[in-house]
């Protein structure tokens, strides 16, 4: 029977089940993939860029668009805010609603407000790229580079040009590139090159440079970009172990001559790129018709499978992204609609898996296809990791490849567990929320009873970005001015809500933590090693609180907590967030996922964050006399950053059911 007929029959059955069970599922709050029920935190409030961001983070895309429209149209608003609102409208228009005309128009409006901002030109470049007007995208990206005033702006302008360049040559084999294509690729290589002077560059820059180098037959450029992507010439770091691939690439790429390279060199390089999960780039080398070895390469069993997995990844990425886009575009919490979309997503994913299964079966007898059999084989063959299920009310997927697989020990409150630690990278999907948030924030990891999983892209770039923010004079000034503005907004929010998301407080805590690490690095290192020490310490402490403490607590709770805890997602998140702060060397940095725009939302994280904020307020009320500089007549929670690190830990210990009554912050940190 045709697979589409089968899927239609299954769909009718599922629709019937959804109709029967939809009311129960809605009441039980099993599905809430659109806006939350309570949207008072942004509806009916003064329209600001921040309130629009709050709506967007909480999955109310339509309300976010309305708010940004209001800000953009308000001629009394700050020009910086109006321009940012137009930029957000532009990106959301083409990314969610597939309206490239509006995307371009909004970007032009942003540039009309201030034609000196690099960010406006980057937004315009991306909108033109999405519309397929690559020449205009190149021009806008060059303009962005000319306007850039700081390292991050220069980097983003360069990335925008590289994105447009690769989009303009997308789908072309290496033997199909024209002289014009090669000229643009060479320009893109040149604009990216400065960001490798002090490696590593960020992940996007590294990946863009690697693809450009492959297209230009630039072996040394390939090695430089690959090494930057995995943060080490050896391929080994705290978030990856790609040492086997690194050994091959270090030996082979210096002698790389593109199509003129020998069969052995081309095969080794393609397999090493595939082993490090750059399957699409390996496939480009394998399918390059300029080489006299193209037919033997395609007939090689291992290389043929590389081409197959590359095609599968590309198709699955497109299929998953479209599923997420349709969820965001719908902007509804309808259980019926959610079920239909999830069914269609799973059916399409299964079709793609079945096609890959059949391609692989030409080399060996794999037996009949099933999803479980596919995952087991793909895990062994391609280090593929896939987890599907409901995250914050959305059926979604976390799919990538294992780039590190080792063992760590979680040790909290006298409870210990040896756990498998897996870093997942080269993501196809990091869940719906990460896709929707589009760089604002993303899922960082999860835990099982016996394992902790970390998402590499969520962590790899952070320390480098933060270094630029705290050390570049322009960026420091901009950030401090922004913190002042957000703090002023906190006062307005606190007038009507003693417990809420206070963006100024969250920003001050993060800023204090970052500057603490910078001061510590400067105090204990010679000037030439301060950058390295800062990046290392920030990376280590982020792993400490977000993975070892947070995900470790999840694993410990699932092993040692009462049954009702193990089945209660908000309770699990509450306890894990407490551990993040208590067991962190730099607790102020652990508040990014706590004093967060999702505070108070009807998701496990939002419920946990609301509960923690209420507990913190209670502790401040009880210990007000001990807090230096506290104004007892003013709202208390926005003053939380006046607490010392030990007071912060003590406040969180007071909420933890595992903490002994006489436990103190000093005991935990000694």
VENFENJO-V84262 format. One record per residue. N is the residue number from 0. RES is the residue in three letters. PSI is psi in whole degrees, 0 to 359 (* if undefined). OMEGA is omega in whole degrees, 0 to 359 (999 if undefined). Layout:
N_RES_PSI_OMEGA ; N_RES_PSI_OMEGA
This chain:
0_UNK_137_179 ; 1_UNK_137_184 ; 2_UNK_329_180 ; 3_UNK_326_176 ; 4_UNK_317_178 ; 5_UNK_314_181 ; 6_UNK_325_179 ; 7_UNK_318_179 ; 8_UNK_315_179 ; 9_UNK_320_181 ; 10_UNK_318_180 ; 11_UNK_320_178 ; 12_UNK_317_180 ; 13_UNK_321_178 ; 14_UNK_318_179 ; 15_UNK_317_179 ; 16_UNK_319_180 ; 17_UNK_320_178 ; 18_UNK_320_181 ; 19_UNK_320_186 ; 20_UNK_0_186 ; 21_UNK_317_181 ; 22_UNK_316_180 ; 23_UNK_314_182 ; 24_UNK_322_180 ; 25_UNK_313_180 ; 26_UNK_321_181 ; 27_UNK_355_176 ; 28_UNK_31_180 ; 29_UNK_329_178 ; 30_UNK_128_174 ; 31_UNK_59_191 ; 32_UNK_355_176 ; 33_UNK_211_181 ; 34_UNK_150_175 ; 35_UNK_165_179 ; 36_UNK_318_181 ; 37_UNK_108_181 ; 38_UNK_21_184 ; 39_UNK_340_182 ; 40_UNK_342_178 ; 41_UNK_337_176 ; 42_UNK_133_181 ; 43_UNK_2_178 ; 44_UNK_170_173 ; 45_UNK_133_181 ; 46_UNK_120_175 ; 47_UNK_163_175 ; 48_UNK_319_183 ; 49_UNK_320_179 ; 50_UNK_327_174 ; 51_UNK_319_176 ; 52_UNK_320_179 ; 53_UNK_314_178 ; 54_UNK_317_183 ; 55_UNK_314_180 ; 56_UNK_326_180 ; 57_UNK_21_167 ; 58_UNK_19_175 ; 59_UNK_75_187 ; 60_UNK_318_182 ; 61_UNK_317_179 ; 62_UNK_321_178 ; 63_UNK_317_179 ; 64_UNK_317_179 ; 65_UNK_316_181 ; 66_UNK_315_180 ; 67_UNK_326_174 ; 68_UNK_315_181 ; 69_UNK_317_179 ; 70_UNK_314_182 ; 71_UNK_326_183 ; 72_UNK_351_184 ; 73_UNK_102_184 ; 74_UNK_351_176 ; 75_UNK_351_180 ; 76_UNK_162_177 ; 77_UNK_141_179 ; 78_UNK_324_179 ; 79_UNK_319_180 ; 80_UNK_319_179 ; 81_UNK_318_179 ; 82_UNK_318_179 ; 83_UNK_321_178 ; 84_UNK_316_178 ; 85_UNK_322_179 ; 86_UNK_317_179 ; 87_UNK_321_176 ; 88_UNK_320_180 ; 89_UNK_307_184 ; 90_UNK_319_180 ; 91_UNK_326_181 ; 92_UNK_311_183 ; 93_UNK_331_185 ; 94_UNK_319_182 ; 95_UNK_315_188 ; 96_UNK_1_178 ; 97_UNK_32_180 ; 98_UNK_90_183 ; 99_UNK_333_177 ; 100_UNK_313_177 ; 101_UNK_322_179 ; 102_UNK_315_179 ; 103_UNK_318_182 ; 104_UNK_313_180 ; 105_UNK_321_179 ; 106_UNK_320_176 ; 107_UNK_320_178 ; 108_UNK_318_178 ; 109_UNK_317_181 ; 110_UNK_331_177 ; 111_UNK_331_178 ; 112_UNK_319_180 ; 113_UNK_103_183 ; 114_UNK_23_175 ; 115_UNK_355_185 ; 116_UNK_127_177 ; 117_UNK_321_182 ; 118_UNK_325_178 ; 119_UNK_318_180 ; 120_UNK_324_175 ; 121_UNK_316_179 ; 122_UNK_318_178 ; 123_UNK_319_179 ; 124_UNK_314_181 ; 125_UNK_323_179 ; 126_UNK_316_177 ; 127_UNK_319_179 ; 128_UNK_314_181 ; 129_UNK_329_179 ; 130_UNK_352_180 ; 131_UNK_9_177 ; 132_UNK_81_189 ; 133_UNK_325_180 ; 134_UNK_316_177 ; 135_UNK_324_178 ; 136_UNK_320_178 ; 137_UNK_314_182 ; 138_UNK_314_181 ; 139_UNK_321_179 ; 140_UNK_323_176 ; 141_UNK_320_177 ; 142_UNK_318_179 ; 143_UNK_318_179 ; 144_UNK_322_179 ; 145_UNK_325_183 ; 146_UNK_341_190 ; 147_UNK_137_185 ; 148_UNK_350_183 ; 149_UNK_170_184 ; 150_UNK_321_181 ; 151_UNK_321_177 ; 152_UNK_318_178 ; 153_UNK_320_180 ; 154_UNK_315_182 ; 155_UNK_324_177 ; 156_UNK_317_178 ; 157_UNK_318_178 ; 158_UNK_320_179 ; 159_UNK_317_178 ; 160_UNK_318_180 ; 161_UNK_320_177 ; 162_UNK_315_179 ; 163_UNK_320_180 ; 164_UNK_311_182 ; 165_UNK_326_176 ; 166_UNK_324_181 ; 167_UNK_339_179 ; 168_UNK_11_182 ; 169_UNK_137_178 ; 170_UNK_352_180 ; 171_UNK_136_171 ; 172_UNK_165_180 ; 173_UNK_326_181 ; 174_UNK_354_181 ; 175_UNK_358_181 ; 176_UNK_136_179 ; 177_UNK_172_176 ; 178_UNK_322_177 ; 179_UNK_315_178 ; 180_UNK_314_182 ; 181_UNK_325_178 ; 182_UNK_317_178 ; 183_UNK_321_178 ; 184_UNK_321_178 ; 185_UNK_321_176 ; 186_UNK_318_179 ; 187_UNK_319_177 ; 188_UNK_319_182 ; 189_UNK_321_182 ; 190_UNK_336_178 ; 191_UNK_335_189 ; 192_UNK_321_182 ; 193_UNK_338_184 ; 194_UNK_2_175 ; 195_UNK_6_179 ; 196_UNK_324_177 ; 197_UNK_81_185 ; 198_UNK_158_5 ; 199_UNK_152_167 ; 200_UNK_170_180 ; 201_UNK_167_188 ; 202_UNK_316_182 ; 203_UNK_314_179 ; 204_UNK_317_181 ; 205_UNK_315_181 ; 206_UNK_319_177 ; 207_UNK_315_181 ; 208_UNK_323_180 ; 209_UNK_315_180 ; 210_UNK_321_178 ; 211_UNK_318_180 ; 212_UNK_321_177 ; 213_UNK_317_182 ; 214_UNK_337_180 ; 215_UNK_8_182 ; 216_UNK_35_185 ; 217_UNK_93_184 ; 218_UNK_315_180 ; 219_UNK_323_176 ; 220_UNK_322_176 ; 221_UNK_315_182 ; 222_UNK_317_180 ; 223_UNK_313_183 ; 224_UNK_318_179 ; 225_UNK_316_179 ; 226_UNK_320_178 ; 227_UNK_319_182 ; 228_UNK_319_181 ; 229_UNK_10_168 ; 230_UNK_16_181 ; 231_UNK_140_174 ; 232_UNK_335_180 ; 233_UNK_350_183 ; 234_UNK_5_181 ; 235_UNK_132_177 ; 236_UNK_186_180 ; 237_UNK_346_182 ; 238_UNK_12_180 ; 239_UNK_152_168 ; 240_UNK_96_178 ; 241_UNK_40_186 ; 242_UNK_324_181 ; 243_UNK_315_178 ; 244_UNK_321_181 ; 245_UNK_320_181 ; 246_UNK_318_179 ; 247_UNK_313_183 ; 248_UNK_322_177 ; 249_UNK_327_180 ; 250_UNK_323_190 ; 251_UNK_323_189 ; 252_UNK_328_177 ; 253_UNK_337_179 ; 254_UNK_14_183 ; 255_UNK_130_178 ; 256_UNK_30_176 ; 257_UNK_230_183 ; 258_UNK_339_181 ; 259_UNK_355_178 ; 260_UNK_154_182 ; 261_UNK_165_178 ; 262_UNK_316_183 ; 263_UNK_317_181 ; 264_UNK_315_181 ; 265_UNK_319_180 ; 266_UNK_316_181 ; 267_UNK_316_182 ; 268_UNK_316_180 ; 269_UNK_317_181 ; 270_UNK_324_178 ; 271_UNK_320_175 ; 272_UNK_320_178 ; 273_UNK_319_180 ; 274_UNK_329_177 ; 275_UNK_13_168 ; 276_UNK_22_168 ; 277_UNK_67_187 ; 278_UNK_320_182 ; 279_UNK_321_180 ; 280_UNK_321_175 ; 281_UNK_320_180 ; 282_UNK_323_178 ; 283_UNK_318_179 ; 284_UNK_318_182 ; 285_UNK_322_186 ; 286_UNK_7_182 ; 287_UNK_111_184 ; 288_UNK_354_177 ; 289_UNK_335_185 ; 290_UNK_138_174 ; 291_UNK_350_182 ; 292_UNK_11_187 ; 293_UNK_317_181 ; 294_UNK_312_176 ; 295_UNK_324_179 ; 296_UNK_316_182 ; 297_UNK_337_180 ; 298_UNK_355_179 ; 299_UNK_132_185 ; 300_UNK_311_182 ; 301_UNK_318_182 ; 302_UNK_325_176 ; 303_UNK_321_178 ; 304_UNK_329_176 ; 305_UNK_316_178 ; 306_UNK_319_181 ; 307_UNK_314_182 ; 308_UNK_328_176 ; 309_UNK_315_179 ; 310_UNK_320_179 ; 311_UNK_313_180 ; 312_UNK_316_181 ; 313_UNK_316_181 ; 314_UNK_320_180 ; 315_UNK_322_177 ; 316_UNK_313_180 ; 317_UNK_317_181 ; 318_UNK_317_182 ; 319_UNK_316_179 ; 320_UNK_321_180 ; 321_UNK_322_175 ; 322_UNK_314_179 ; 323_UNK_320_180 ; 324_UNK_320_181 ; 325_UNK_325_175 ; 326_UNK_311_182 ; 327_UNK_319_181 ; 328_UNK_323_182 ; 329_UNK_322_177 ; 330_UNK_46_182 ; 331_UNK_154_176 ; 332_UNK_19_180 ; 333_UNK_120_177 ; 334_UNK_320_181 ; 335_UNK_311_181 ; 336_UNK_320_179 ; 337_UNK_316_180 ; 338_UNK_319_179 ; 339_UNK_315_180 ; 340_UNK_318_180 ; 341_UNK_320_178 ; 342_UNK_315_180 ; 343_UNK_320_178 ; 344_UNK_312_183 ; 345_UNK_322_178 ; 346_UNK_315_179 ; 347_UNK_320_177 ; 348_UNK_318_179 ; 349_UNK_321_177 ; 350_UNK_317_180 ; 351_UNK_319_178 ; 352_UNK_318_181 ; 353_UNK_321_178 ; 354_UNK_316_178 ; 355_UNK_320_178 ; 356_UNK_316_179 ; 357_UNK_321_178 ; 358_UNK_318_180 ; 359_UNK_332_184 ; 360_UNK_346_178 ; 361_UNK_343_181 ; 362_UNK_337_180 ; 363_UNK_159_181 ; 364_UNK_105_181 ; 365_UNK_353_182 ; 366_UNK_185_181 ; 367_UNK_148_179 ; 368_UNK_139_162 ; 369_UNK_157_181 ; 370_UNK_317_181 ; 371_UNK_318_178 ; 372_UNK_321_178 ; 373_UNK_313_182 ; 374_UNK_320_180 ; 375_UNK_315_181 ; 376_UNK_316_182 ; 377_UNK_329_176 ; 378_UNK_317_179 ; 379_UNK_318_188 ; 380_UNK_319_187 ; 381_UNK_9_184 ; 382_UNK_30_182 ; 383_UNK_135_173 ; 384_UNK_130_177 ; 385_UNK_131_175 ; 386_UNK_122_177 ; 387_UNK_146_178 ; 388_UNK_192_182 ; 389_UNK_120_176 ; 390_UNK_118_182 ; 391_UNK_41_176 ; 392_UNK_2_182 ; 393_UNK_131_172 ; 394_UNK_117_184 ; 395_UNK_185_186 ; 396_UNK_140_169 ; 397_UNK_106_188 ; 398_UNK_129_177 ; 399_UNK_208_181 ; 400_UNK_144_180 ; 401_UNK_116_179 ; 402_UNK_350_174 ; 403_UNK_138_181 ; 404_UNK_103_186 ; 405_UNK_198_184 ; 406_UNK_138_175 ; 407_UNK_168_179 ; 408_UNK_125_173 ; 409_UNK_130_185 ; 410_UNK_105_181 ; 411_UNK_130_175 ; 412_UNK_41_178 ; 413_UNK_5_178 ; 414_UNK_132_182 ; 415_UNK_155_175 ; 416_UNK_134_172 ; 417_UNK_125_189 ; 418_UNK_145_170 ; 419_UNK_134_178 ; 420_UNK_118_184 ; 421_UNK_129_172 ; 422_UNK_125_180 ; 423_UNK_127_181 ; 424_UNK_187_182 ; 425_UNK_57_191 ; 426_UNK_138_164 ; 427_UNK_318_179 ; 428_UNK_137_173 ; 429_UNK_37_178 ; 430_UNK_159_182 ; 431_UNK_314_184 ; 432_UNK_318_179 ; 433_UNK_319_179 ; 434_UNK_314_182 ; 435_UNK_315_185 ; 436_UNK_337_167 ; 437_UNK_51_176 ; 438_UNK_344_179 ; 439_UNK_319_174 ; 440_UNK_172_180 ; 441_UNK_164_177 ; 442_UNK_133_184 ; 443_UNK_343_181 ; 444_UNK_180_180 ; 445_UNK_173_184 ; 446_UNK_152_167 ; 447_UNK_181_180 ; 448_UNK_327_188 ; 449_UNK_9_186 ; 450_UNK_151_173 ; 451_UNK_136_180 ; 452_UNK_132_177 ; 453_UNK_140_177 ; 454_UNK_113_188 ; 455_UNK_315_182 ; 456_UNK_338_180 ; 457_UNK_345_187 ; 458_UNK_332_193 ; 459_UNK_325_186 ; 460_UNK_340_188 ; 461_UNK_308_183 ; 462_UNK_323_179 ; 463_UNK_316_178 ; 464_UNK_316_181 ; 465_UNK_325_177 ; 466_UNK_312_180 ; 467_UNK_319_183 ; 468_UNK_320_184 ; 469_UNK_344_185 ; 470_UNK_335_180 ; 471_UNK_125_184 ; 472_UNK_319_181 ; 473_UNK_313_181 ; 474_UNK_323_178 ; 475_UNK_313_181 ; 476_UNK_316_180 ; 477_UNK_317_182 ; 478_UNK_318_181 ; 479_UNK_323_176 ; 480_UNK_321_178 ; 481_UNK_319_179 ; 482_UNK_321_177 ; 483_UNK_317_180 ; 484_UNK_316_180 ; 485_UNK_323_178 ; 486_UNK_321_177 ; 487_UNK_322_178 ; 488_UNK_327_178 ; 489_UNK_319_182 ; 490_UNK_321_179 ; 491_UNK_318_180 ; 492_UNK_316_184 ; 493_UNK_338_180 ; 494_UNK_334_181 ; 495_UNK_351_183 ; 496_UNK_108_180 ; 497_UNK_333_176 ; 498_UNK_116_181 ; 499_UNK_178_173 ; 500_UNK_114_178 ; 501_UNK_101_185 ; 502_UNK_324_179 ; 503_UNK_317_177 ; 504_UNK_312_180 ; 505_UNK_318_181 ; 506_UNK_321_180 ; 507_UNK_318_179 ; 508_UNK_314_180 ; 509_UNK_318_181 ; 510_UNK_319_178 ; 511_UNK_318_179 ; 512_UNK_316_180 ; 513_UNK_317_180 ; 514_UNK_330_174 ; 515_UNK_317_178 ; 516_UNK_320_179 ; 517_UNK_313_179 ; 518_UNK_321_179 ; 519_UNK_318_179 ; 520_UNK_320_179 ; 521_UNK_328_182 ; 522_UNK_336_188 ; 523_UNK_9_182 ; 524_UNK_150_171 ; 525_UNK_157_186 ; 526_UNK_321_184 ; 527_UNK_347_181 ; 528_UNK_1_183 ; 529_UNK_316_180 ; 530_UNK_311_180 ; 531_UNK_318_181 ; 532_UNK_319_179 ; 533_UNK_310_183 ; 534_UNK_319_180 ; 535_UNK_314_182 ; 536_UNK_318_180 ; 537_UNK_320_177 ; 538_UNK_317_181 ; 539_UNK_317_182 ; 540_UNK_328_176 ; 541_UNK_318_175 ; 542_UNK_320_183 ; 543_UNK_310_185 ; 544_UNK_322_188 ; 545_UNK_334_181 ; 546_UNK_298_185 ; 547_UNK_317_181 ; 548_UNK_307_185 ; 549_UNK_300_182 ; 550_UNK_329_175 ; 551_UNK_320_177 ; 552_UNK_320_176 ; 553_UNK_313_181 ; 554_UNK_318_179 ; 555_UNK_318_178 ; 556_UNK_320_181 ; 557_UNK_339_178 ; 558_UNK_325_191 ; 559_UNK_341_185 ; 560_UNK_167_178 ; 561_UNK_155_182 ; 562_UNK_321_183 ; 563_UNK_331_178 ; 564_UNK_316_184 ; 565_UNK_336_181 ; 566_UNK_6_186 ; 567_UNK_98_185 ; 568_UNK_315_178 ; 569_UNK_323_179 ; 570_UNK_319_178 ; 571_UNK_317_179 ; 572_UNK_321_178 ; 573_UNK_310_182 ; 574_UNK_320_181 ; 575_UNK_323_179 ; 576_UNK_325_174 ; 577_UNK_316_180 ; 578_UNK_324_178 ; 579_UNK_313_185 ; 580_UNK_314_185 ; 581_UNK_321_186 ; 582_UNK_24_179 ; 583_UNK_138_173 ; 584_UNK_333_181 ; 585_UNK_76_190 ; 586_UNK_334_181 ; 587_UNK_335_180 ; 588_UNK_348_182 ; 589_UNK_0_187 ; 590_UNK_358_181 ; 591_UNK_324_180 ; 592_UNK_7_181 ; 593_UNK_298_171 ; 594_UNK_82_195 ; 595_UNK_154_178 ; 596_UNK_338_180 ; 597_UNK_1_181 ; 598_UNK_123_180 ; 599_UNK_355_177 ; 600_UNK_167_183 ; 601_UNK_36_173 ; 602_UNK_161_178 ; 603_UNK_318_179 ; 604_UNK_317_181 ; 605_UNK_320_178 ; 606_UNK_315_180 ; 607_UNK_317_181 ; 608_UNK_321_177 ; 609_UNK_316_181 ; 610_UNK_319_179 ; 611_UNK_316_180 ; 612_UNK_320_178 ; 613_UNK_320_177 ; 614_UNK_322_178 ; 615_UNK_319_178 ; 616_UNK_317_179 ; 617_UNK_316_179 ; 618_UNK_319_179 ; 619_UNK_321_178 ; 620_UNK_320_183 ; 621_UNK_337_186 ; 622_UNK_24_185 ; 623_UNK_321_183 ; 624_UNK_342_183 ; 625_UNK_354_186 ; 626_UNK_111_181 ; 627_UNK_132_174 ; 628_UNK_359_183 ; 629_UNK_135_173 ; 630_UNK_102_185 ; 631_UNK_344_180 ; 632_UNK_345_180 ; 633_UNK_160_176 ; 634_UNK_135_190 ; 635_UNK_314_189 ; 636_UNK_321_177 ; 637_UNK_348_178 ; 638_UNK_12_185 ; 639_UNK_330_182 ; 640_UNK_355_175 ; 641_UNK_342_179 ; 642_UNK_146_171 ; 643_UNK_168_178 ; 644_UNK_318_180 ; 645_UNK_324_176 ; 646_UNK_322_177 ; 647_UNK_314_179 ; 648_UNK_319_180 ; 649_UNK_320_178 ; 650_UNK_320_182 ; 651_UNK_325_175 ; 652_UNK_325_181 ; 653_UNK_341_181 ; 654_UNK_350_189 ; 655_UNK_122_181 ; 656_UNK_342_179 ; 657_UNK_343_184 ; 658_UNK_125_175 ; 659_UNK_151_185 ; 660_UNK_329_182 ; 661_UNK_9_180 ; 662_UNK_138_178 ; 663_UNK_163_179 ; 664_UNK_323_182 ; 665_UNK_321_180 ; 666_UNK_319_183 ; 667_UNK_329_187 ; 668_UNK_354_178 ; 669_UNK_*_999
